[in-house]
Amino acid sequence: MKNCLCVILVVCICVVIFPVQIGALESTVDVQIEKIEGIPWLSTMPISTTITEVNKYYSTTPNSLEWKSYVTSNEMIAACRIDQKKLNSMTTEEVVDAVLCFPMLVDLYAYNEIDIALEQLALKSDAYRELRSRPDGAKCLQKALANIVNTPEKYHSAGVAMLSVSMLLSDSVFGGAEKNFMVGTTNAARAYITTITTPGGSTVQVIYRGEELSAADVARINNDLVTVYSNATLLAPATTVYNCHNFAWNTTARDAYWMNQTSAKVYMEDGSYDESSTTANAILYYGDSVDHSACVLQPNAPSYPIVIAKWGYGPLMQHRADYGPYSMNTGDYSYWS
């Protein structure tokens, strides 16, 4: 249980869950975040990207009409590809900049576990995949974190940019060079494990977490995900109270708990649900490598169904199944009813 802030959770929770697996920032960064939160225009801007560098690396951005015309995540990823020849010519500092400017960097906050989030980022971002291969990658990420602290005015939301860099530094490729930290800590120490019963009669563990995000956190995460995925519909705001698995499988208390992948899979293994060849009234499981579940809303939509899903500790969203932070490219997804 590395990267865990809360001693109680270290003792009690065997499965690491993404937002709770993060330790404390250095005191100087805490002070800087407090200063940053007082800048009023930050709450209305997309998070994580620098003001001046985006178009240097990517020809289209979430604010463009072209981006808004995309109807699948694959189209977004394709639009953000960087040719290997160009990557080879870039300094590691420039590669870091390209990672921080990556429009879908916000996807980091839409996963249940940080390790899965980072692996998925490496599949989407050529710049991040390149950064992983650079011997000085961790050093340049640490330098980027220092730059954000010292010049927050260059970032749309420097507080969340700090979060992003520290999450990247938790990658085992970088040797866990930077101490991880929690996005929200309001109720983290009060989190506890409890149990619920599946329709098949099995007892599974879930986590009562409460809200760990501030109102400013919620506003930023909502804004950025809606900006990047403008063809999805926000149904309920970002929260740490519940996640995708609990919303999809725990039909008696969808918005009450955080459920890990191990507990979610019990519903598929104990006869509570059977794998289905149709999508009507089904739950879509995206596969172990993606670690995501969604409820099918409209089974007969073109190509893929329309689903409702909780995005990590982001918002509850309605969207086409292949439009959002979660990849269906592995072919590992399945429907259950």
C-alpha positions as CSV (number, residue, x, y, z in Angstrom):
1,M,0.0,0.0,0.0
2,K,2.6,2.6,-1.1
3,N,1.4,6.1,-1.7
4,C,-1.2,6.1,1.0
5,L,-1.8,9.2,3.1
6,C,-4.2,7.8,5.7
7,V,-2.8,5.3,8.3
8,I,-6.2,3.9,8.9
9,L,-6.6,3.1,5.2
10,V,-3.1,1.5,5.1
11,V,-4.2,-0.9,7.9
12,C,-7.7,-1.6,6.6
13,I,-7.7,-1.5,2.8
14,C,-5.9,-4.2,0.9
15,V,-6.8,-2.9,-2.5
16,V,-5.3,0.5,-3.4
17,I,-7.9,3.0,-4.7
18,F,-6.6,5.9,-6.8
19,P,-7.7,9.0,-4.9
20,V,-6.9,7.6,-1.5
21,Q,-3.5,6.3,-2.4
22,I,-1.7,9.6,-2.4
23,G,0.6,11.0,0.4
24,A,1.3,14.7,1.5
25,L,2.8,17.6,-0.5
26,E,5.8,19.4,0.8
27,S,4.7,22.3,3.0
28,T,6.0,24.9,0.5
29,V,3.7,23.4,-2.2
30,D,0.8,23.4,0.2
31,V,1.3,27.1,0.8
32,Q,1.6,27.8,-2.9
33,I,-1.7,26.0,-3.6
34,E,-3.4,28.1,-1.0
35,K,-2.2,31.2,-2.8
36,I,-3.2,29.8,-6.2
37,E,-6.7,29.0,-5.0
38,G,-7.2,32.7,-4.4
39,I,-6.9,33.6,-8.1
40,P,-10.5,34.1,-9.2
41,W,-10.1,33.3,-13.0
42,L,-8.6,29.9,-12.4
43,S,-12.0,28.3,-11.6
44,T,-13.3,29.1,-15.1
45,M,-10.3,27.8,-17.1
46,P,-9.4,24.2,-18.2
47,I,-7.0,22.5,-15.9
48,S,-3.5,21.2,-16.4
49,T,-2.4,22.9,-19.6
50,T,-0.1,25.9,-20.0
51,I,-1.5,29.0,-21.6
52,T,1.1,29.4,-24.3
53,E,2.4,26.0,-25.3
54,V,-0.7,23.9,-26.4
55,N,-0.6,24.7,-30.1
56,K,3.2,24.1,-30.2
57,Y,2.6,20.4,-29.9
58,Y,-1.1,19.8,-30.9
59,S,-2.9,21.1,-34.0
60,T,-6.3,21.0,-32.4
61,T,-7.5,21.6,-28.9
62,P,-10.7,21.0,-26.9
63,N,-11.8,24.6,-27.6
64,S,-11.7,24.2,-31.4
65,L,-14.7,23.4,-33.6
66,E,-12.8,20.4,-35.0
67,W,-12.4,18.9,-31.6
68,K,-16.0,19.3,-30.8
69,S,-16.9,17.4,-34.0
70,Y,-15.2,14.2,-32.8
71,V,-17.6,11.5,-31.7
72,T,-15.1,8.9,-30.5
73,S,-12.2,8.9,-28.2
74,N,-10.0,7.4,-30.9
75,E,-10.6,10.5,-33.1
76,M,-9.2,12.6,-30.2
77,I,-6.2,10.4,-29.7
78,A,-5.4,10.4,-33.4
79,A,-5.6,14.2,-33.5
80,C,-3.0,14.4,-30.7
81,R,-0.4,12.0,-32.2
82,I,3.2,13.3,-32.3
83,D,5.4,11.8,-35.0
84,Q,8.4,9.8,-33.5
85,K,10.8,11.8,-35.6
86,K,9.6,15.0,-34.0
87,L,9.7,13.4,-30.5
88,N,13.3,12.4,-31.2
89,S,14.2,16.0,-31.9
90,M,12.6,17.3,-28.7
91,T,14.5,17.9,-25.5
92,T,13.1,16.1,-22.4
93,E,11.9,19.4,-21.1
94,E,9.9,19.9,-24.3
95,V,8.5,16.3,-24.0
96,V,7.3,17.2,-20.4
97,D,5.7,20.3,-21.8
98,A,3.9,18.2,-24.4
99,V,2.7,15.8,-21.7
100,L,1.3,18.6,-19.6
101,C,-0.4,20.1,-22.7
102,F,-1.9,16.8,-23.7
103,P,-5.7,17.6,-23.9
104,M,-6.7,14.3,-22.3
105,L,-4.3,14.5,-19.3
106,V,-7.4,15.1,-17.2
107,D,-8.2,11.5,-17.8
108,L,-5.9,10.7,-14.9
109,Y,-8.7,11.8,-12.6
110,A,-11.3,9.4,-14.2
111,Y,-9.7,6.1,-13.1
112,N,-10.1,4.1,-9.9
113,E,-6.4,3.3,-9.5
114,I,-3.4,5.5,-10.4
115,D,-1.4,2.7,-11.9
116,I,-4.1,1.9,-14.4
117,A,-4.5,5.6,-15.2
118,L,-0.9,6.0,-16.0
119,E,-0.8,2.9,-18.2
120,Q,-3.9,4.2,-20.1
121,L,-2.2,7.6,-20.5
122,A,0.8,5.9,-22.1
123,L,-1.4,4.3,-24.6
124,K,-3.0,7.6,-25.6
125,S,-0.1,10.1,-25.3
126,D,3.0,9.7,-27.5
127,A,4.7,12.3,-25.5
128,Y,4.2,10.4,-22.2
129,R,5.3,7.2,-23.8
130,E,8.4,9.0,-25.0
131,L,9.0,10.6,-21.6
132,R,9.0,7.1,-20.0
133,S,11.9,6.2,-22.2
134,R,14.0,9.2,-21.2
135,P,16.7,8.6,-18.5
136,D,16.2,12.2,-17.2
137,G,12.4,12.0,-17.3
138,A,11.9,12.1,-13.5
139,K,14.4,14.9,-13.1
140,C,12.6,17.0,-15.8
141,L,9.2,16.3,-14.2
142,Q,10.6,17.5,-10.8
143,K,11.8,20.6,-12.6
144,A,8.4,21.1,-14.1
145,L,6.8,20.9,-10.7
146,A,9.2,23.5,-9.4
147,N,8.3,25.8,-12.3
148,I,4.6,25.5,-11.6
149,V,5.2,26.5,-8.0
150,N,7.3,29.4,-9.0
151,T,5.3,30.7,-12.0
152,P,1.7,29.7,-11.4
153,E,0.5,32.5,-13.7
154,K,1.6,30.5,-16.7
155,Y,-1.0,27.8,-16.0
156,H,-4.7,27.6,-16.4
157,S,-5.0,26.0,-13.0
158,A,-1.6,25.6,-11.4
159,G,-2.9,23.7,-8.3
160,V,-4.2,20.9,-10.5
161,A,-1.1,21.0,-12.7
162,M,0.9,20.3,-9.5
163,L,-1.4,17.3,-8.9
164,S,-0.9,16.0,-12.4
165,V,2.9,16.2,-12.3
166,S,3.0,14.5,-8.9
167,M,0.8,11.7,-10.3
168,L,3.1,11.3,-13.2
169,L,6.1,11.1,-10.8
170,S,4.4,8.3,-9.0
171,D,4.9,6.1,-12.1
172,S,7.2,3.1,-11.2
173,V,9.1,4.0,-14.4
174,F,10.3,7.1,-12.6
175,G,11.1,5.2,-9.4
176,G,8.4,7.0,-7.4
177,A,10.7,10.0,-7.5
178,E,8.1,12.4,-6.0
179,K,5.9,11.8,-3.0
180,N,2.3,11.4,-4.0
181,F,-0.5,13.3,-2.5
182,M,-4.2,13.3,-2.1
183,V,-6.4,15.6,-4.3
184,G,-8.9,15.9,-1.4
185,T,-8.4,15.1,2.3
186,T,-11.5,16.4,3.9
187,N,-12.9,13.1,5.0
188,A,-10.1,10.7,4.1
189,A,-9.3,9.8,7.7
190,R,-13.0,8.8,8.3
191,A,-13.1,6.3,5.4
192,Y,-13.9,2.8,6.4
193,I,-14.7,-0.6,4.8
194,T,-18.1,-2.1,5.1
195,T,-19.9,-4.9,3.2
196,I,-22.9,-5.4,1.0
197,T,-24.6,-8.5,-0.5
198,T,-24.8,-9.2,-4.2
199,P,-28.0,-10.5,-5.8
200,G,-26.3,-13.9,-5.9
201,G,-25.8,-13.9,-2.1
202,S,-22.1,-13.1,-1.9
203,T,-20.7,-10.6,0.6
204,V,-18.4,-8.0,-1.0
205,Q,-16.4,-5.2,0.5
206,V,-17.1,-1.6,-0.4
207,I,-15.6,1.6,1.1
208,Y,-17.5,4.4,2.7
209,R,-15.4,7.5,1.9
210,G,-17.5,10.6,2.1
211,E,-16.6,13.7,0.2
212,E,-12.9,14.5,-0.1
213,L,-13.1,17.2,-2.8
214,S,-13.5,20.9,-2.1
215,A,-16.1,22.9,-4.0
216,A,-13.2,24.3,-6.0
217,D,-11.9,20.8,-6.8
218,V,-15.4,19.8,-8.0
219,A,-15.8,22.8,-10.2
220,R,-12.4,22.4,-11.9
221,I,-12.8,18.7,-12.5
222,N,-16.3,19.1,-13.9
223,N,-15.3,22.0,-16.1
224,D,-12.2,20.3,-17.6
225,L,-13.9,17.0,-18.3
226,V,-16.9,18.7,-19.9
227,T,-14.5,20.8,-22.0
228,V,-12.5,17.9,-23.2
229,Y,-15.6,15.6,-23.7
230,S,-18.1,18.2,-24.9
231,N,-20.3,15.6,-26.6
232,A,-20.9,13.9,-23.2
233,T,-23.6,15.1,-20.8
234,L,-22.9,15.9,-17.2
235,L,-25.6,14.3,-15.0
236,A,-24.1,14.8,-11.5
237,P,-21.0,16.6,-10.2
238,A,-17.6,15.1,-9.4
239,T,-17.3,13.4,-6.0
240,T,-15.3,10.8,-4.1
241,V,-18.3,9.3,-2.5
242,Y,-18.9,6.7,-5.1
243,N,-17.3,5.3,-8.3
244,C,-18.2,3.6,-11.5
245,H,-18.4,0.0,-10.1
246,N,-20.7,0.9,-7.3
247,F,-23.0,2.9,-9.5
248,A,-23.3,0.1,-12.0
249,W,-23.5,-3.0,-9.9
250,N,-24.8,-1.9,-6.5
251,T,-28.3,-1.0,-7.6
252,T,-29.7,-0.6,-4.1
253,A,-27.2,2.2,-3.2
254,R,-25.6,3.5,-6.4
255,D,-24.3,6.7,-4.9
256,A,-23.2,5.5,-1.5
257,Y,-19.9,3.7,-1.7
258,W,-16.6,3.2,-3.5
259,M,-16.2,-0.3,-5.0
260,N,-13.0,-1.8,-6.2
261,Q,-12.6,-4.1,-9.2
262,T,-12.3,-7.2,-7.1
263,S,-15.7,-6.7,-5.6
264,A,-17.2,-5.7,-8.9
265,K,-16.1,-9.0,-10.5
266,V,-17.9,-11.0,-7.9
267,Y,-21.2,-9.8,-9.5
268,M,-20.0,-11.4,-12.7
269,E,-18.8,-14.7,-11.1
270,D,-21.5,-15.6,-8.5
271,G,-24.5,-15.7,-10.9
272,S,-25.8,-12.2,-10.0
273,Y,-25.4,-11.4,-13.7
274,D,-24.8,-13.4,-16.8
275,E,-22.7,-12.4,-19.8
276,S,-25.1,-11.2,-22.5
277,S,-24.8,-11.1,-26.3
278,T,-27.2,-8.1,-26.3
279,T,-26.8,-4.7,-24.7
280,A,-30.4,-4.0,-23.6
281,N,-30.6,-3.3,-19.9
282,A,-27.0,-4.4,-19.5
283,I,-24.0,-3.4,-17.6
284,L,-20.9,-2.8,-19.7
285,Y,-17.7,-3.9,-18.2
286,Y,-14.7,-2.4,-20.0
287,G,-12.2,-5.1,-18.9
288,D,-9.6,-5.6,-16.2
289,S,-7.0,-3.4,-17.9
290,V,-9.4,-0.4,-18.0
291,D,-11.2,-1.1,-14.7
292,H,-14.5,0.6,-15.5
293,S,-18.2,-0.2,-15.6
294,A,-21.2,1.6,-17.1
295,C,-24.9,1.2,-17.3
296,V,-26.4,0.9,-20.8
297,L,-29.1,3.6,-21.4
298,Q,-29.8,3.2,-25.1
299,P,-28.8,-0.2,-26.5
300,N,-29.6,0.6,-30.2
301,A,-27.5,3.6,-30.8
302,P,-25.2,3.4,-33.9
303,S,-22.0,1.4,-33.4
304,Y,-22.0,1.6,-29.6
305,P,-24.7,2.0,-27.0
306,I,-25.3,5.2,-25.0
307,V,-24.2,4.6,-21.4
308,I,-24.3,6.3,-18.0
309,A,-21.1,6.0,-16.0
310,K,-19.3,7.6,-13.0
311,W,-15.9,8.8,-14.1
312,G,-13.5,7.9,-11.3
313,Y,-13.9,10.7,-8.8
314,G,-15.1,12.9,-11.6
315,P,-18.7,13.5,-12.5
316,L,-21.5,11.1,-13.5
317,M,-21.7,11.3,-17.3
318,Q,-24.0,10.1,-20.2
319,H,-22.1,9.4,-23.4
320,R,-21.5,6.9,-26.2
321,A,-19.6,3.9,-24.9
322,D,-16.6,4.6,-27.1
323,Y,-16.5,8.3,-26.2
324,G,-14.8,9.2,-23.0
325,P,-11.6,8.3,-21.0
326,Y,-12.1,4.5,-21.3
327,S,-10.7,2.5,-24.2
328,M,-12.7,-0.2,-26.0
329,N,-9.7,-1.0,-28.3
330,T,-8.6,-4.0,-26.3
331,G,-11.7,-6.0,-27.2
332,D,-11.8,-7.1,-23.6
333,Y,-15.2,-5.5,-22.8
334,S,-18.3,-7.5,-22.1
335,Y,-22.0,-6.9,-21.4
336,W,-23.9,-8.4,-18.4
337,S,-27.6,-8.6,-17.5
